[in-house]
Amino acid sequence: MMKILLSLLLLSTLLPLAGCIPRIEVAAPEKPITINMNVRIEHEIHIKVDKDVEALLKNQRGLF
């Protein structure tokens, strides 16, 4: 008799929890996704060279 009461008590506590299962839904959006890529990139390059290399670059104009 005790086992039946324990089983009914356990069943009555777990049965309401069965309705609390979360629902997950994955759906495509109505409108397409728009990504705005207006990016402005600016950069400066500073080069330090030795005086001998600087003189060589001035004399050899056709290197680059």
PyMOL Python script that loads the backbone (N, CA, C, O; Angstrom):
from pymol import cmd

cmd.read_pdbstr("""\
ATOM      1  N   MET A   1       0.822  -1.192   0.000  1.00  0.00           N
ATOM      2  CA  MET A   1       0.000   0.000   0.000  1.00  0.00           C
ATOM      3  C   MET A   1       0.874   1.268   0.000  1.00  0.00           C
ATOM      4  O   MET A   1       0.564   2.258  -0.661  1.00  0.00           O
ATOM      5  N   MET A   2       1.971   1.201   0.760  1.00  0.00           N
ATOM      6  CA  MET A   2       2.866   2.342   0.856  1.00  0.00           C
ATOM      7  C   MET A   2       3.540   2.631  -0.485  1.00  0.00           C
ATOM      8  O   MET A   2       3.752   3.789  -0.847  1.00  0.00           O
ATOM      9  N   LYS A   3       3.875   1.563  -1.219  1.00  0.00           N
ATOM     10  CA  LYS A   3       4.511   1.748  -2.524  1.00  0.00           C
ATOM     11  C   LYS A   3       3.555   2.405  -3.512  1.00  0.00           C
ATOM     12  O   LYS A   3       3.977   3.214  -4.338  1.00  0.00           O
ATOM     13  N   ILE A   4       2.299   2.071  -3.436  1.00  0.00           N
ATOM     14  CA  ILE A   4       1.301   2.651  -4.341  1.00  0.00           C
ATOM     15  C   ILE A   4       1.135   4.142  -4.038  1.00  0.00           C
ATOM     16  O   ILE A   4       1.075   4.962  -4.954  1.00  0.00           O
ATOM     17  N   LEU A   5       1.062   4.492  -2.740  1.00  0.00           N
ATOM     18  CA  LEU A   5       0.926   5.893  -2.356  1.00  0.00           C
ATOM     19  C   LEU A   5       2.153   6.706  -2.773  1.00  0.00           C
ATOM     20  O   LEU A   5       2.036   7.836  -3.248  1.00  0.00           O
ATOM     21  N   LEU A   6       3.333   6.105  -2.584  1.00  0.00           N
ATOM     22  CA  LEU A   6       4.564   6.782  -2.987  1.00  0.00           C
ATOM     23  C   LEU A   6       4.604   6.970  -4.499  1.00  0.00           C
ATOM     24  O   LEU A   6       5.032   8.020  -4.979  1.00  0.00           O
ATOM     25  N   SER A   7       4.170   5.979  -5.246  1.00  0.00           N
ATOM     26  CA  SER A   7       4.136   6.068  -6.706  1.00  0.00           C
ATOM     27  C   SER A   7       3.153   7.140  -7.167  1.00  0.00           C
ATOM     28  O   SER A   7       3.449   7.905  -8.085  1.00  0.00           O
ATOM     29  N   LEU A   8       1.974   7.194  -6.526  1.00  0.00           N
ATOM     30  CA  LEU A   8       0.981   8.216  -6.885  1.00  0.00           C
ATOM     31  C   LEU A   8       1.478   9.620  -6.536  1.00  0.00           C
ATOM     32  O   LEU A   8       1.234  10.570  -7.279  1.00  0.00           O
ATOM     33  N   LEU A   9       2.169   9.747  -5.414  1.00  0.00           N
ATOM     34  CA  LEU A   9       2.709  11.041  -5.023  1.00  0.00           C
ATOM     35  C   LEU A   9       3.781  11.494  -6.011  1.00  0.00           C
ATOM     36  O   LEU A   9       3.809  12.656  -6.418  1.00  0.00           O
ATOM     37  N   LEU A  10       4.651  10.584  -6.387  1.00  0.00           N
ATOM     38  CA  LEU A  10       5.694  10.890  -7.352  1.00  0.00           C
ATOM     39  C   LEU A  10       5.097  11.241  -8.718  1.00  0.00           C
ATOM     40  O   LEU A  10       5.546  12.181  -9.374  1.00  0.00           O
ATOM     41  N   LEU A  11       4.103  10.496  -9.133  1.00  0.00           N
ATOM     42  CA  LEU A  11       3.446  10.748 -10.414  1.00  0.00           C
ATOM     43  C   LEU A  11       2.720  12.086 -10.405  1.00  0.00           C
ATOM     44  O   LEU A  11       2.740  12.809 -11.401  1.00  0.00           O
ATOM     45  N   SER A  12       2.085  12.420  -9.298  1.00  0.00           N
ATOM     46  CA  SER A  12       1.327  13.675  -9.231  1.00  0.00           C
ATOM     47  C   SER A  12       2.256  14.895  -9.178  1.00  0.00           C
ATOM     48  O   SER A  12       1.849  15.993  -9.556  1.00  0.00           O
ATOM     49  N   THR A  13       3.477  14.717  -8.721  1.00  0.00           N
ATOM     50  CA  THR A  13       4.401  15.847  -8.716  1.00  0.00           C
ATOM     51  C   THR A  13       5.129  15.985 -10.053  1.00  0.00           C
ATOM     52  O   THR A  13       5.456  17.101 -10.457  1.00  0.00           O
ATOM     53  N   LEU A  14       5.384  14.898 -10.734  1.00  0.00           N
ATOM     54  CA  LEU A  14       6.113  14.949 -12.003  1.00  0.00           C
ATOM     55  C   LEU A  14       5.209  15.219 -13.210  1.00  0.00           C
ATOM     56  O   LEU A  14       5.687  15.732 -14.222  1.00  0.00           O
ATOM     57  N   LEU A  15       3.953  14.895 -13.131  1.00  0.00           N
ATOM     58  CA  LEU A  15       3.033  15.081 -14.256  1.00  0.00           C
ATOM     59  C   LEU A  15       2.872  16.555 -14.641  1.00  0.00           C
ATOM     60  O   LEU A  15       2.903  16.862 -15.833  1.00  0.00           O
ATOM     61  N   PRO A  16       2.701  17.482 -13.687  1.00  0.00           N
ATOM     62  CA  PRO A  16       2.597  18.900 -14.096  1.00  0.00           C
ATOM     63  C   PRO A  16       3.886  19.433 -14.730  1.00  0.00           C
ATOM     64  O   PRO A  16       3.833  20.355 -15.543  1.00  0.00           O
ATOM     65  N   LEU A  17       5.028  18.872 -14.374  1.00  0.00           N
ATOM     66  CA  LEU A  17       6.295  19.320 -14.951  1.00  0.00           C
ATOM     67  C   LEU A  17       6.444  18.896 -16.405  1.00  0.00           C
ATOM     68  O   LEU A  17       7.240  19.489 -17.134  1.00  0.00           O
ATOM     69  N   ALA A  18       5.711  17.902 -16.839  1.00  0.00           N
ATOM     70  CA  ALA A  18       5.801  17.438 -18.224  1.00  0.00           C
ATOM     71  C   ALA A  18       5.293  18.507 -19.193  1.00  0.00           C
ATOM     72  O   ALA A  18       5.717  18.533 -20.348  1.00  0.00           O
ATOM     73  N   GLY A  19       4.404  19.381 -18.752  1.00  0.00           N
ATOM     74  CA  GLY A  19       3.892  20.451 -19.606  1.00  0.00           C
ATOM     75  C   GLY A  19       4.822  21.644 -19.679  1.00  0.00           C
ATOM     76  O   GLY A  19       4.553  22.577 -20.436  1.00  0.00           O
ATOM     77  N   CYS A  20       5.914  21.648 -18.913  1.00  0.00           N
ATOM     78  CA  CYS A  20       6.834  22.787 -18.872  1.00  0.00           C
ATOM     79  C   CYS A  20       8.052  22.594 -19.760  1.00  0.00           C
ATOM     80  O   CYS A  20       9.119  23.135 -19.471  1.00  0.00           O
ATOM     81  N   ILE A  21       7.910  21.846 -20.813  1.00  0.00           N
ATOM     82  CA  ILE A  21       9.033  21.617 -21.723  1.00  0.00           C
ATOM     83  C   ILE A  21       9.154  22.838 -22.627  1.00  0.00           C
ATOM     84  O   ILE A  21       8.184  23.201 -23.293  1.00  0.00           O
ATOM     85  N   PRO A  22      10.333  23.489 -22.667  1.00  0.00           N
ATOM     86  CA  PRO A  22      10.474  24.685 -23.515  1.00  0.00           C
ATOM     87  C   PRO A  22      10.423  24.328 -24.999  1.00  0.00           C
ATOM     88  O   PRO A  22      10.859  23.254 -25.413  1.00  0.00           O
ATOM     89  N   ARG A  23       9.886  25.245 -25.781  1.00  0.00           N
ATOM     90  CA  ARG A  23       9.757  25.042 -27.221  1.00  0.00           C
ATOM     91  C   ARG A  23      10.745  25.951 -27.923  1.00  0.00           C
ATOM     92  O   ARG A  23      10.759  27.159 -27.687  1.00  0.00           O
ATOM     93  N   ILE A  24      11.558  25.387 -28.768  1.00  0.00           N
ATOM     94  CA  ILE A  24      12.551  26.150 -29.524  1.00  0.00           C
ATOM     95  C   ILE A  24      12.167  26.085 -30.998  1.00  0.00           C
ATOM     96  O   ILE A  24      11.949  25.012 -31.561  1.00  0.00           O
ATOM     97  N   GLU A  25      12.089  27.279 -31.608  1.00  0.00           N
ATOM     98  CA  GLU A  25      11.698  27.332 -33.012  1.00  0.00           C
ATOM     99  C   GLU A  25      12.726  28.141 -33.792  1.00  0.00           C
ATOM    100  O   GLU A  25      13.099  29.240 -33.384  1.00  0.00           O
ATOM    101  N   VAL A  26      13.177  27.599 -34.902  1.00  0.00           N
ATOM    102  CA  VAL A  26      14.125  28.291 -35.767  1.00  0.00           C
ATOM    103  C   VAL A  26      13.394  28.595 -37.069  1.00  0.00           C
ATOM    104  O   VAL A  26      12.906  27.694 -37.751  1.00  0.00           O
ATOM    105  N   ALA A  27      13.328  29.897 -37.404  1.00  0.00           N
ATOM    106  CA  ALA A  27      12.620  30.295 -38.618  1.00  0.00           C
ATOM    107  C   ALA A  27      13.416  31.378 -39.329  1.00  0.00           C
ATOM    108  O   ALA A  27      14.140  32.150 -38.701  1.00  0.00           O
ATOM    109  N   ALA A  28      13.272  31.423 -40.635  1.00  0.00           N
ATOM    110  CA  ALA A  28      13.945  32.453 -41.442  1.00  0.00           C
ATOM    111  C   ALA A  28      13.218  33.781 -41.236  1.00  0.00           C
ATOM    112  O   ALA A  28      11.999  33.793 -41.060  1.00  0.00           O
ATOM    113  N   PRO A  29      13.951  34.903 -41.255  1.00  0.00           N
ATOM    114  CA  PRO A  29      13.287  36.193 -41.082  1.00  0.00           C
ATOM    115  C   PRO A  29      12.433  36.555 -42.302  1.00  0.00           C
ATOM    116  O   PRO A  29      12.645  36.049 -43.404  1.00  0.00           O
ATOM    117  N   GLU A  30      11.469  37.439 -42.071  1.00  0.00           N
ATOM    118  CA  GLU A  30      10.586  37.883 -43.160  1.00  0.00           C
ATOM    119  C   GLU A  30      11.364  38.688 -44.202  1.00  0.00           C
ATOM    120  O   GLU A  30      11.210  38.468 -45.404  1.00  0.00           O
ATOM    121  N   LYS A  31      12.198  39.619 -43.737  1.00  0.00           N
ATOM    122  CA  LYS A  31      12.968  40.478 -44.628  1.00  0.00           C
ATOM    123  C   LYS A  31      14.410  39.980 -44.687  1.00  0.00           C
ATOM    124  O   LYS A  31      14.893  39.383 -43.725  1.00  0.00           O
ATOM    125  N   PRO A  32      15.107  40.218 -45.805  1.00  0.00           N
ATOM    126  CA  PRO A  32      16.514  39.806 -45.877  1.00  0.00           C
ATOM    127  C   PRO A  32      17.377  40.645 -44.927  1.00  0.00           C
ATOM    128  O   PRO A  32      17.051  41.793 -44.626  1.00  0.00           O
ATOM    129  N   ILE A  33      18.459  40.063 -44.471  1.00  0.00           N
ATOM    130  CA  ILE A  33      19.385  40.754 -43.580  1.00  0.00           C
ATOM    131  C   ILE A  33      20.268  41.674 -44.420  1.00  0.00           C
ATOM    132  O   ILE A  33      20.846  41.242 -45.417  1.00  0.00           O
ATOM    133  N   THR A  34      20.374  42.947 -44.015  1.00  0.00           N
ATOM    134  CA  THR A  34      21.183  43.929 -44.725  1.00  0.00           C
ATOM    135  C   THR A  34      22.367  44.311 -43.855  1.00  0.00           C
ATOM    136  O   THR A  34      22.198  44.668 -42.689  1.00  0.00           O
ATOM    137  N   ILE A  35      23.563  44.236 -44.420  1.00  0.00           N
ATOM    138  CA  ILE A  35      24.776  44.616 -43.701  1.00  0.00           C
ATOM    139  C   ILE A  35      25.367  45.824 -44.419  1.00  0.00           C
ATOM    140  O   ILE A  35      25.723  45.747 -45.595  1.00  0.00           O
ATOM    141  N   ASN A  36      25.467  46.934 -43.703  1.00  0.00           N
ATOM    142  CA  ASN A  36      26.005  48.160 -44.272  1.00  0.00           C
ATOM    143  C   ASN A  36      27.510  48.171 -44.054  1.00  0.00           C
ATOM    144  O   ASN A  36      27.968  48.162 -42.911  1.00  0.00           O
ATOM    145  N   MET A  37      28.284  48.190 -45.131  1.00  0.00           N
ATOM    146  CA  MET A  37      29.742  48.100 -45.040  1.00  0.00           C
ATOM    147  C   MET A  37      30.420  49.404 -45.458  1.00  0.00           C
ATOM    148  O   MET A  37      31.429  49.376 -46.163  1.00  0.00           O
ATOM    149  N   ASN A  38      29.880  50.536 -45.034  1.00  0.00           N
ATOM    150  CA  ASN A  38      30.515  51.817 -45.338  1.00  0.00           C
ATOM    151  C   ASN A  38      31.680  52.007 -44.372  1.00  0.00           C
ATOM    152  O   ASN A  38      31.502  52.482 -43.251  1.00  0.00           O
ATOM    153  N   VAL A  39      32.859  51.634 -44.817  1.00  0.00           N
ATOM    154  CA  VAL A  39      34.054  51.706 -43.983  1.00  0.00           C
ATOM    155  C   VAL A  39      35.092  52.538 -44.721  1.00  0.00           C
ATOM    156  O   VAL A  39      35.343  52.338 -45.910  1.00  0.00           O
ATOM    157  N   ARG A  40      35.687  53.470 -43.996  1.00  0.00           N
ATOM    158  CA  ARG A  40      36.736  54.305 -44.597  1.00  0.00           C
ATOM    159  C   ARG A  40      38.041  53.964 -43.892  1.00  0.00           C
ATOM    160  O   ARG A  40      38.151  54.085 -42.672  1.00  0.00           O
ATOM    161  N   ILE A  41      39.025  53.536 -44.672  1.00  0.00           N
ATOM    162  CA  ILE A  41      40.316  53.147 -44.119  1.00  0.00           C
ATOM    163  C   ILE A  41      41.372  54.124 -44.613  1.00  0.00           C
ATOM    164  O   ILE A  41      41.550  54.331 -45.814  1.00  0.00           O
ATOM    165  N   GLU A  42      42.058  54.709 -43.661  1.00  0.00           N
ATOM    166  CA  GLU A  42      43.172  55.600 -43.985  1.00  0.00           C
ATOM    167  C   GLU A  42      44.390  55.102 -43.219  1.00  0.00           C
ATOM    168  O   GLU A  42      44.281  54.638 -42.084  1.00  0.00           O
ATOM    169  N   HIS A  43      45.543  55.205 -43.853  1.00  0.00           N
ATOM    170  CA  HIS A  43      46.757  54.789 -43.164  1.00  0.00           C
ATOM    171  C   HIS A  43      47.939  55.617 -43.655  1.00  0.00           C
ATOM    172  O   HIS A  43      47.942  56.143 -44.768  1.00  0.00           O
ATOM    173  N   GLU A  44      48.916  55.710 -42.807  1.00  0.00           N
ATOM    174  CA  GLU A  44      50.158  56.396 -43.148  1.00  0.00           C
ATOM    175  C   GLU A  44      51.299  55.440 -42.853  1.00  0.00           C
ATOM    176  O   GLU A  44      51.281  54.717 -41.857  1.00  0.00           O
ATOM    177  N   ILE A  45      52.293  55.446 -43.734  1.00  0.00           N
ATOM    178  CA  ILE A  45      53.461  54.591 -43.534  1.00  0.00           C
ATOM    179  C   ILE A  45      54.677  55.493 -43.358  1.00  0.00           C
ATOM    180  O   ILE A  45      54.999  56.301 -44.229  1.00  0.00           O
ATOM    181  N   HIS A  46      55.338  55.343 -42.228  1.00  0.00           N
ATOM    182  CA  HIS A  46      56.555  56.108 -41.936  1.00  0.00           C
ATOM    183  C   HIS A  46      57.736  55.143 -41.992  1.00  0.00           C
ATOM    184  O   HIS A  46      57.748  54.118 -41.310  1.00  0.00           O
ATOM    185  N   ILE A  47      58.731  55.485 -42.818  1.00  0.00           N
ATOM    186  CA  ILE A  47      59.903  54.619 -42.963  1.00  0.00           C
ATOM    187  C   ILE A  47      61.136  55.415 -42.569  1.00  0.00           C
ATOM    188  O   ILE A  47      61.373  56.513 -43.072  1.00  0.00           O
ATOM    189  N   LYS A  48      61.918  54.841 -41.659  1.00  0.00           N
ATOM    190  CA  LYS A  48      63.198  55.437 -41.279  1.00  0.00           C
ATOM    191  C   LYS A  48      64.290  54.638 -41.979  1.00  0.00           C
ATOM    192  O   LYS A  48      64.345  53.415 -41.857  1.00  0.00           O
ATOM    193  N   VAL A  49      65.154  55.329 -42.709  1.00  0.00           N
ATOM    194  CA  VAL A  49      66.243  54.637 -43.390  1.00  0.00           C
ATOM    195  C   VAL A  49      67.569  55.283 -43.010  1.00  0.00           C
ATOM    196  O   VAL A  49      67.637  56.451 -42.630  1.00  0.00           O
ATOM    197  N   ASP A  50      68.587  54.499 -43.126  1.00  0.00           N
ATOM    198  CA  ASP A  50      69.949  54.980 -42.864  1.00  0.00           C
ATOM    199  C   ASP A  50      70.356  55.962 -43.965  1.00  0.00           C
ATOM    200  O   ASP A  50      69.851  55.884 -45.085  1.00  0.00           O
ATOM    201  N   LYS A  51      71.250  56.867 -43.652  1.00  0.00           N
ATOM    202  CA  LYS A  51      71.672  57.890 -44.627  1.00  0.00           C
ATOM    203  C   LYS A  51      72.278  57.261 -45.873  1.00  0.00           C
ATOM    204  O   LYS A  51      72.060  57.761 -46.977  1.00  0.00           O
ATOM    205  N   ASP A  52      73.051  56.150 -45.722  1.00  0.00           N
ATOM    206  CA  ASP A  52      73.644  55.491 -46.896  1.00  0.00           C
ATOM    207  C   ASP A  52      72.555  54.914 -47.802  1.00  0.00           C
ATOM    208  O   ASP A  52      72.626  55.026 -49.026  1.00  0.00           O
ATOM    209  N   VAL A  53      71.565  54.307 -47.191  1.00  0.00           N
ATOM    210  CA  VAL A  53      70.485  53.728 -47.990  1.00  0.00           C
ATOM    211  C   VAL A  53      69.681  54.839 -48.649  1.00  0.00           C
ATOM    212  O   VAL A  53      69.263  54.696 -49.798  1.00  0.00           O
ATOM    213  N   GLU A  54      69.458  55.938 -47.945  1.00  0.00           N
ATOM    214  CA  GLU A  54      68.729  57.073 -48.519  1.00  0.00           C
ATOM    215  C   GLU A  54      69.467  57.644 -49.724  1.00  0.00           C
ATOM    216  O   GLU A  54      68.850  57.984 -50.734  1.00  0.00           O
ATOM    217  N   ALA A  55      70.780  57.747 -49.614  1.00  0.00           N
ATOM    218  CA  ALA A  55      71.577  58.247 -50.739  1.00  0.00           C
ATOM    219  C   ALA A  55      71.517  57.274 -51.912  1.00  0.00           C
ATOM    220  O   ALA A  55      71.424  57.704 -53.062  1.00  0.00           O
ATOM    221  N   LEU A  56      71.568  55.981 -51.641  1.00  0.00           N
ATOM    222  CA  LEU A  56      71.471  54.973 -52.695  1.00  0.00           C
ATOM    223  C   LEU A  56      70.127  55.061 -53.411  1.00  0.00           C
ATOM    224  O   LEU A  56      70.058  54.959 -54.636  1.00  0.00           O
ATOM    225  N   LEU A  57      69.056  55.252 -52.633  1.00  0.00           N
ATOM    226  CA  LEU A  57      67.733  55.355 -53.243  1.00  0.00           C
ATOM    227  C   LEU A  57      67.599  56.613 -54.091  1.00  0.00           C
ATOM    228  O   LEU A  57      66.914  56.604 -55.114  1.00  0.00           O
ATOM    229  N   LYS A  58      68.245  57.686 -53.674  1.00  0.00           N
ATOM    230  CA  LYS A  58      68.190  58.918 -54.468  1.00  0.00           C
ATOM    231  C   LYS A  58      68.963  58.765 -55.769  1.00  0.00           C
ATOM    232  O   LYS A  58      68.544  59.294 -56.798  1.00  0.00           O
ATOM    233  N   ASN A  59      70.089  58.048 -55.741  1.00  0.00           N
ATOM    234  CA  ASN A  59      70.917  57.857 -56.937  1.00  0.00           C
ATOM    235  C   ASN A  59      70.306  56.835 -57.892  1.00  0.00           C
ATOM    236  O   ASN A  59      70.421  56.991 -59.107  1.00  0.00           O
ATOM    237  N   GLN A  60      69.678  55.824 -57.386  1.00  0.00           N
ATOM    238  CA  GLN A  60      69.097  54.738 -58.207  1.00  0.00           C
ATOM    239  C   GLN A  60      67.585  54.957 -58.334  1.00  0.00           C
ATOM    240  O   GLN A  60      66.816  54.248 -57.684  1.00  0.00           O
ATOM    241  N   ARG A  61      67.157  55.880 -59.119  1.00  0.00           N
ATOM    242  CA  ARG A  61      65.738  56.226 -59.241  1.00  0.00           C
ATOM    243  C   ARG A  61      64.890  55.094 -59.830  1.00  0.00           C
ATOM    244  O   ARG A  61      63.690  55.038 -59.560  1.00  0.00           O
ATOM    245  N   GLY A  62      65.460  54.215 -60.607  1.00  0.00           N
ATOM    246  CA  GLY A  62      64.695  53.168 -61.276  1.00  0.00           C
ATOM    247  C   GLY A  62      64.481  51.913 -60.449  1.00  0.00           C
ATOM    248  O   GLY A  62      63.951  50.932 -60.970  1.00  0.00           O
ATOM    249  N   LEU A  63      64.872  51.904 -59.174  1.00  0.00           N
ATOM    250  CA  LEU A  63      64.715  50.692 -58.360  1.00  0.00           C
ATOM    251  C   LEU A  63      63.253  50.309 -58.148  1.00  0.00           C
ATOM    252  O   LEU A  63      62.892  49.134 -58.224  1.00  0.00           O
ATOM    253  N   PHE A  64      62.439  51.285 -57.887  1.00  0.00           N
ATOM    254  CA  PHE A  64      61.042  50.993 -57.594  1.00  0.00           C
ATOM    255  C   PHE A  64      60.193  51.617 -58.655  1.00  0.00           C
ATOM    256  O   PHE A  64      58.968  51.500 -58.614  1.00  0.00           O
TER     257      PHE A  64
END
""", "prot")
cmd.dss("prot")
cmd.show_as("cartoon", "prot")
cmd.util.cbc("prot")
cmd.orient("prot")
